[in-house]
């Protein structure tokens, strides 16, 4: 069975991007359209992982092979933020998870007590801000699964996450992290031989899962940002006054991937125990050359 374990809908709420967060949402994708797109792309199980919300699930509860999930925004003991995928939860569990998301110890205890499957998402990404070395120690000790294929992360970010998961004996999962319909189902997790949701998760826990699909790139992210901006303008007609600024979107996505590359080059060698190289200096001395890697 195949399942895209990281998908966002309209119910992920406002974007966290500075400046535009007061007018733009993380996603404008309708849950019903997401479900249909996942079906067309060969998925057998279906879920949504909206930010700190299961509201979108109300539209899909009656659909075959759908289960409720979410992506929790959690505060680490170091003060940093991370995104944790939590899967197959009830409405009551959702409420309890939200109450604990600023207390990692309490959250981990609850997830373990209820035997809820969970993962640390985009471990080598700056999408939630800074990291501390202490964060990785928590990931190592207490997180059973790592997202190792995300179709909006750079290939190196996915590759390094896969290396880390293997080194630390973690379950690897994959998902599209789609915020726009064109990317839905472009990365997913598969458990061969599973016949239903319970067998799917049991297979994951027993190391029988595999990740499939594609990594991120400049053109795909730029396309999806344009889709989101278009949907924003459809919902709030007055924002069409800002349409001339759309010319800046490619520059924004290029900057994003350059920043992501810097993040990977800092943390991957340190966490994986590899020697620090001069690549970080190269980012400073040759920014144009490095940026071209992501085009």
N, C-alpha and C positions, 0 to 999 in steps of 0.2 A: 504494500500500500504506500501511496505517495501523499505527502502533506507539506504545503508551504507553511512553515511554523513562524512566519514573521510578516504580517500583513496589516496595513493601517487603512482605516476608513475615515469618513467624515467625523466620526465620534472621537478621534484622537485629540480634538480640541485645537486651540490656537497654536500657531508655530512659536517656537522659542527664539527664532531669529530676531536679533535686535532691529529696531526701527519699524519693521513690518508686522511685528507680533500682535499689534492692536487691530489689524485689519485683515490678516490672512490666517488660514487654518493650515494645520499640518497636512491635511488631505481633504479632498472633496469627493472621494470615491464612495459611491452608494454600496452598502453591504450586499444587496441583491445582485448588483452588477459584478462585484468582486466574486461572489459565489459562482456566477455564470462563467466568468473568465477563468476561474480555477478549474471548472469542469472542462472547458474547451482545451485547457492545457494539460489535461490528463491526471489531475489530482483525484484521489479517492476519499480522503478525509479533508475537512474544511474547518477553519477557525479564523478568528480575527485577533490581533494583538494590539489593540488601541492603547494609547497612553493612559494608564490609571483609570480605565473605563471599560465596562462591558455593555454599555448602552446599545452599541451596534448589534450585539448578539440577539437582542429582542426581535430583530427583523429576520433572524435566520434560525431560531430555535426549532422551527418545524421542518427545516430542511434535512434530508437524509445525511447521516454521517457528519453532522456539524457538532462541534463541542466548543465550550466557552473558554477563552484564554485572554490574557492581557499582558502588556509590557509595563511593569512597575518602574516608576522613577524613584530610586532609593538613595538614601543618604548613608554613606560609609562612615565608620568611626573616624576616619581621617578628615571628614568634612566634604569629601568629593561626592559627586553624584554618579550613579551607574544605572543602566537599564537592565532589568531582570525579566526574562520571559517566564511566565507562570502559566501552566497548561492544564486544561480540563478542570476548571474550578466551578463551584456553585456560587449563587448570589451571596449567600451567607459568608462563604470563604472570601469572596471579593471584598466585602465590608471589613472583615478581619485583617486582610492583607493591607488595605489602605491605612488602617489604624496603626500598623506596625512598620510601615515603609521608611520611617525616620529612625527606627531602632533596629539595626541589622540583626543583633543577637536575638531579639524577640521574633523578628521575621523568620530567621533561619530555624528557630525552634518550632514555630508554627508550621512551616513548610514540611519539616521532617515529621512532626507529629501527625499531620494529615496525609503524609506520603504524596505530596503534590510534586509533580515533576517540574523542575525549573532549570534555567540556564543563565549564564552571564552572556549578554549580547555584545557584539562588536568590541571585543576585548582590547584590540589595538586601534581604537578610533578615539578621536578627540570630540566626538559629537556631543558628549555630555560634559565636556570641559576637561580640566586637569586630572591627572592621576598621581597617586603616591605609591611608592614601593610597597607600603603596608597593604594597599588594596589587593595587590596580586597575592599576598600571603593569605588573605581571606579567600580569594578565589581558589587557591590551591587546597586549602584545608576543608572548605565547606560547600563548594559548588560542584554538583555532580556532572553538569554538562556545560560545554562551551559552544557558542555559535561559531562555526568554522567556515561556513559558506554564506555570505551575505551579498546579494546581487547589486548592492550599491557601495560596497567597500572595495578598495583597491585590491588587486590580486595578491599583492604582497601582504596586505593586512590579513586576508583570508589564509594565505599560506603559513604565515607566522602563527596565527591562531591555531591552525591544524597541527603545527609542530609542537606548540605548547600543550595542546590537549593530549597529544600522543605521549609527550614527555611526562606529563603529570597523571596519565591514566584516566582522562576524562572522556565522557560521552560526547561525540561530535554531532551537532545538528546543523541544518541549513534552512534558510528562508530568504525570501526576496527583499524584505524590508520595503515593500512597495508602498509609496505614498500616492501613486498615480496608476491608473488601470493598465497602461502599456507594460508595466514591469511586474504585474501580478503573476506569480508562478514561475518566474525566471530562475529561481533557486528553491530547492525543496529537500526534504528528508524522505528517505525510502526505507521501508523494512520489508524485505522479501518474505513472502509466505504469511504475513499477517492478514487476518480476515476481518478484523474489526478494530475499533479504537483501543480497546484494552490490550489486544495482542500487539498492536503497534507500539504502545508505550512499554509493554513488557519486553518486546524485542529491543527497544532502545536501551532499556536498563541492562539487558544482557549482552550489549555490544554488537547487536545484529543490524544496526542502522548504517546507512551510508548517505552521504550528501551528494547532491547533483546540481547542475546548473552553472550559471555564469557569475563572474565577479563584476564590479562596477567599472565604469569608464566615464570620461568627460562628456561624450556625446549623449549617453543614456541619461546621466543626471541632468544635463542641460535640457534635454527634451522633457523630462518629468517636471522640472521646475517651470518650464513654459506651460505645461498642462495645468499645473496648480495655479499659476498666475491667471491663466485664461478662465478657469473655473471661479476664481476669486472675483474677476471682473463680471462674470455672469451673475454672481450672487449679489454683489454690491456694485451697481452700475456706475456709481460716481467714481469708482477706482479706475475707470477707463481713462480718466484724466491723467493717470500716472503711466499710461501705456508707453510714452516715449522713453521711460526709464528701463523698459524691457531690453533695450540694447545692452544694458549693463550685466544681464544675466550670465552670459558666457564668461565674463570676467570674474563674476562671483563664484561660479562653479570651479573655474580653474584655480582660484585662490583657495577654495575649500580643499581641493585635492592636494595642492602644494602643502597646505597646513597639515593635512592627514599624513602625507609622506614624511614630514618632519617628525610627527608624533611617533610613527612606526620606527623610524631610524633611531629615535632616542630610546624607546622602551623595549623593542624586540631584543636587541643584543643584551641589554641589562637583565631582562627577565629570563631569557633562554640561556644565560651564562656564556654568551659569545663575547669575544673581545670587542671593545669599542673600536670602531674604525674611524677613518677620517671622513666618512660620508656625511656626518653632520656638518663638518666644516664646508664640505662641497655645496651643501644647501645655501650657505651664506655667500660663497665665492662664485657659484655658478647657478643662480636661481633660474635663468632662462633655460639652460640645458636640462635641469631637473624637471621643470614644468613641462617640457616637451614629452617626457615619458608618459604623461597622462592624457595626451591628446589622441 
